[in-house]
Amino acid sequence: MDLIQSSLADQQTKLSPQSSVSSGHPEINPGTEPAVEQKADIEVIPESPEISPELAEHVEKVVRGEIQLPGPIEVGKHKGENVTISPFTPQQPNIVLPVTQSDFQQGAKQPTSAAWRWLYEWVRRVILMAPGRTLYRQ
């Protein structure tokens, strides 16, 4: 035990007094002052820069969001056929439920241990999530 303590003491005396204080960074000496950095002025750029009058008629403000196309646009030809881009219209198709309306009404009266009751609960959830788009099976 004495041998270990004496070797630790020898190692500590070999270290300089500046390196015995640990700052967490071995390249920073706590006894030296950090160099003073020169500060530069920061230029603030406005959100919408000024546009010269000659360019103002050619520049328009772009607003991010959805763009509505007026109709199909021809963009060129591919293998001799015209290529057009048509406006995207989101489609929400009707949902055909797996039960008839009478089965649906009977499912509400079933006990929770029956599969028909759980089918009823699922169909009811679909109806609530997509109001006006659900159709019963014929």
VOBA-1610 file (N, C-alpha, C; in pm, whole numbers, padded with zeros to 5 digits, always signed):
BEGIN
Met+00082-00118+00000Met+00000+00000+00000Met+00087+00125+00000Asp+00196+00120+00078Asp+00287+00234+00084Asp+00353+00257-00051Leu+00379+00152-00124Leu+00443+00163-00255Leu+00353+00238-00353Ile+00222+00209-00350Ile+00127+00274-00440Ile+00114+00422-00405Gln+00108+00454-00275Gln+00094+00593-00234Gln+00219+00673-00269Ser+00335+00613-00257Ser+00458+00686-00288Ser+00471+00711-00438Ser+00424+00615-00523Ser+00431+00636-00667Ser+00332+00744-00710Leu+00216+00750-00644Leu+00120+00856-00675Leu+00175+00992-00634Ala+00241+00998-00522Ala+00299+01125-00476Ala+00408+01169-00572Asp+00488+01076-00623Asp+00595+01109-00718Asp+00535+01165-00847Gln+00426+01105-00892Gln+00363+01152-01016Gln+00303+01291-00998Gln+00249+01320-00881Gln+00188+01451-00857Gln+00294+01560-00848Thr+00412+01529-00796Thr+00517+01630-00786Thr+00576+01660-00922Lys+00571+01563-01014Lys+00623+01585-01149Lys+00533+01678-01229Leu+00406+01683-01195Leu+00313+01768-01267Leu+00336+01913-01228Ser+00319+02003-01322Ser+00337+02145-01292Ser+00217+02193-01211Pro+00232+02302-01137Pro+00121+02350-01057Pro+00002+02395-01143Gln+00030+02439-01267Gln-00080+02481-01353Gln-00162+02363-01401Ser-00098+02248-01426Ser-00170+02133-01478Ser-00239+02054-01368Ser-00208+02084-01240Ser-00275+02011-01133Ser-00420+02057-01118Val-00451+02181-01160Val-00589+02227-01157Val-00652+02187-01289Ser-00754+02108-01281Ser-00815+02055-01402Ser-00933+02142-01443Ser-00933+02186-01571Ser-01046+02263-01622Ser-01132+02177-01713Gly-01094+02053-01733Gly-01169+01966-01821Gly-01111+01965-01961His-01030+02064-01995His-00968+02073-02127His-00817+02078-02108Pro-00744+01977-02157Pro-00600+01974-02134Pro-00526+02086-02207Glu-00584+02143-02312Glu-00513+02247-02386Glu-00530+02385-02325Ile-00613+02398-02222Ile-00636+02528-02158Ile-00558+02531-02028Asn-00474+02629-02014Asn-00400+02648-01890Asn-00475+02750-01806Pro-00512+02716-01681Pro-00591+02809-01602Pro-00515+02934-01561Gly-00383+02932-01564Gly-00305+03048-01523Gly-00294+03153-01632Thr-00321+03119-01756Thr-00308+03216-01865Thr-00442+03279-01897Glu-00437+03402-01940Glu-00559+03474-01978Glu-00594+03439-02123Pro-00720+03423-02155Pro-00757+03395-02294Pro-00732+03518-02382Ala-00700+03492-02507Ala-00673+03601-02600Ala-00803+03676-02627Val-00791+03808-02639Val-00908+03891-02666Val-00940+03880-02814Glu-01065+03842-02844Glu-01105+03828-02984Glu-01155+03962-03036Gln-01127+03987-03162Gln-01179+04108-03222Gln-01322+04082-03265Lys-01409+04179-03239Lys-01550+04163-03272Lys-01580+04242-03399Ala-01657+04180-03487Ala-01697+04246-03610Ala-01842+04289-03597Asp-01878+04394-03669Asp-02017+04438-03670Asp-02101+04339-03747Ile-02223+04315-03698Ile-02314+04222-03763Ile-02410+04303-03848Glu-02422+04264-03973Glu-02513+04333-04064Glu-02649+04265-04057Val-02752+04342-04027Val-02887+04289-04017Val-02954+04305-04153Ile-03003+04194-04208Ile-03070+04196-04338Ile-03220+04192-04312Pro-03294+04289-04364Pro-03439+04289-04341Pro-03504+04171-04411Glu-03625+04133-04363Glu-03695+04019-04421Glu-03728+04041-04567Ser-03777+04157-04600Ser-03808+04186-04740Ser-03715+04298-04786Pro-03614+04263-04865Pro-03518+04365-04906Pro-03583+04465-05002Glu-03522+04583-05007Glu-03573+04685-05098Glu-03541+04645-05241Ile-03638+04671-05329Ile-03622+04636-05469Ile-03620+04764-05548Ser-03525+04773-05641Ser-03517+04894-05722Ser-03641+04907-05808Pro-03681+05031-05843Pro-03803+05052-05921Pro-03801+04983-06057Glu-03682+04970-06119Glu-03677+04903-06249Glu-03711+04755-06238Leu-03675+04693-06126Leu-03701+04550-06107Leu-03837+04523-06045Ala-03898+04622-05985Ala-04022+04601-05911Ala-04133+04544-05999Glu-04139+04584-06126Glu-04246+04534-06212Glu-04223+04389-06253His-04102+04338-06242His-04070+04201-06282His-04068+04104-06164Val-04072+04155-06042Val-04060+04072-05924Val-04195+04068-05853Glu-04237+03950-05815Glu-04359+03938-05737Glu-04328+03856-05613Lys-04401+03883-05508Lys-04379+03814-05381Lys-04432+03672-05390Val-04353+03577-05344Val-04392+03436-05345Val-04440+03400-05205Val-04558+03344-05198Val-04615+03302-05071Val-04615+03150-05070Arg-04557+03093-04965Arg-04553+02947-04956Arg-04691+02894-04921Gly-04726+02782-04980Gly-04855+02721-04955Gly-04897+02644-05078Glu-05023+02615-05085Glu-05074+02541-05199Glu-05091+02634-05318Ile-05059+02582-05435Ile-05073+02657-05558Ile-05187+02595-05637Gln-05279+02678-05681Gln-05392+02630-05759Gln-05361+02650-05907Leu-05359+02542-05983Leu-05338+02552-06127Leu-05471+02586-06194Pro-05467+02670-06297Pro-05591+02708-06364Pro-05652+02594-06445Gly-05573+02499-06484Gly-05621+02386-06563Gly-05502+02302-06604Pro-05522+02207-06696Pro-05409+02126-06741Pro-05305+02213-06812Ile-05178+02184-06787Ile-05069+02260-06847Ile-04986+02164-06931Glu-04962+02203-07058Glu-04876+02123-07145Glu-04732+02158-07115Val-04652+02054-07087Val-04513+02079-07052Val-04416+02033-07160Gly-04462+01960-07258Gly-04373+01917-07365Gly-04421+01789-07429Lys-04327+01724-07499Lys-04360+01599-07567Lys-04265+01490-07521His-04319+01369-07512His-04238+01253-07478His-04277+01141-07573Lys-04183+01097-07650Lys-04205+00992-07750Lys-04322+01027-07843Gly-04327+01154-07883Gly-04427+01198-07978Gly-04562+01231-07920Glu-04583+01209-07791Glu-04712+01240-07729Glu-04697+01360-07636Asn-04802+01441-07630Asn-04801+01557-07542Asn-04804+01513-07396Val-04727+01581-07313Val-04724+01556-07169Val-04791+01674-07102Thr-04893+01646-07022Thr-04964+01753-06952Thr-04964+01727-06803Ile-04972+01836-06729Ile-04985+01829-06584Ile-05124+01879-06551Ser-05201+01795-06485Ser-05336+01836-06447Ser-05337+01870-06299Pro-05424+01962-06259Pro-05429+02000-06118Pro-05469+01883-06030Phe-05411+01875-05915Phe-05441+01767-05821Phe-05567+01802-05743Thr-05660+01715-05747Thr-05781+01731-05666Thr-05789+01612-05573Pro-05779+01637-05443Pro-05783+01525-05350Pro-05918+01456-05357Gln-05914+01324-05370Gln-06037+01248-05380Gln-06062+01177-05248Gln-06184+01182-05206Gln-06224+01110-05085Gln-06335+01014-05125Pro-06297+00892-05160Pro-06397+00796-05206Pro-06489+00753-05092Asn-06606+00706-05129Asn-06699+00654-05030Asn-06647+00522-04973Ile-06680+00496-04848Ile-06638+00373-04780Ile-06759+00281-04772Val-06745+00161-04825Val-06853+00063-04818Val-06829-00023-04694Leu-06922-00017-04600Leu-06908-00090-04475Leu-06936-00239-04496Pro-06875-00328-04417Pro-06891-00472-04437Pro-07021-00529-04382Val-07114-00445-04337Val-07241-00492-04282Val-07357-00415-04345Thr-07475-00476-04339Thr-07596-00405-04383Thr-07644-00319-04267Gln-07740-00233-04294Gln-07789-00145-04189Gln-07861-00225-04080Ser-07932-00330-04117Ser-08001-00411-04015Ser-07901-00488-03929Asp-07791-00540-03990Asp-07686-00607-03912Asp-07620-00509-03814Phe-07603-00388-03861Phe-07542-00285-03776Phe-07628-00258-03654Gln-07758-00245-03674Gln-07849-00217-03564Gln-07857-00336-03467Gln-07852-00458-03518Gln-07855-00576-03432Gln-07725-00592-03354Gly-07614-00547-03412Gly-07485-00557-03343Gly-07479-00474-03217Ala-07554-00364-03213Ala-07555-00279-03094Ala-07619-00350-02976Lys-07705-00448-03001Lys-07778-00519-02895Lys-07703-00642-02845Gln-07592-00678-02910Gln-07516-00798-02872Gln-07432-00770-02748Pro-07399-00874-02669Pro-07310-00855-02553Pro-07166-00831-02601Thr-07085-00773-02514Thr-06947-00740-02552Thr-06861-00863-02575Ser-06907-00980-02536Ser-06830-01102-02560Ser-06851-01156-02702Ala-06944-01098-02776Ala-06975-01146-02911Ala-06894-01069-03014Ala-06853-01138-03120Ala-06776-01074-03227Ala-06859-00971-03301Trp-06991-00996-03311Trp-07078-00899-03379Trp-07075-00763-03310Arg-07064-00762-03178Arg-07060-00636-03104Arg-06934-00558-03138Trp-06821-00629-03149Trp-06696-00561-03180Trp-06693-00513-03324Leu-06758-00587-03414Leu-06771-00541-03551Leu-06858-00414-03554Tyr-06964-00412-03475Tyr-07050-00295-03464Tyr-06968-00175-03416Glu-06886-00194-03312Glu-06806-00084-03257Glu-06708-00030-03360Trp-06646-00119-03436Trp-06550-00075-03538Trp-06622+00002-03649Val-06738-00050-03695Val-06815+00018-03800Val-06861+00155-03750Arg-06904+00162-03625Arg-06946+00291-03568Arg-06832+00391-03568Arg-06713+00345-03537Arg-06595+00432-03537Arg-06565+00483-03677Val-06574+00395-03777Val-06551+00436-03916Val-06654+00541-03958Ile-06779+00521-03919Ile-06885+00617-03953Ile-06857+00753-03889Leu-06809+00753-03765Leu-06779+00879-03697Leu-06656+00948-03755Met-06559+00871-03804Met-06438+00929-03860Met-06459+00985-04001Ala-06552+00930-04075Ala-06578+00974-04212Ala-06726+01003-04230Pro-06774+01110-04169Pro-06917+01136-04178Pro-06958+01171-04322Gly-07068+01112-04367Gly-07120+01141-04500Gly-07055+01062-04612Arg-06952+00983-04582Arg-06883+00908-04687Arg-06900+00758-04672Thr-06978+00714-04576Thr-06993+00571-04552Thr-07123+00520-04611Leu-07118+00401-04670Leu-07234+00335-04729Leu-07245+00196-04671Tyr-07368+00155-04641Tyr-07391+00019-04592Tyr-07388-00078-04710Arg-07347-00203-04683Arg-07349-00308-04785Arg-07493-00340-04821Gln-07516-00370-04945Gln-07654-00399-04992Gln-07688-00544-04971
//
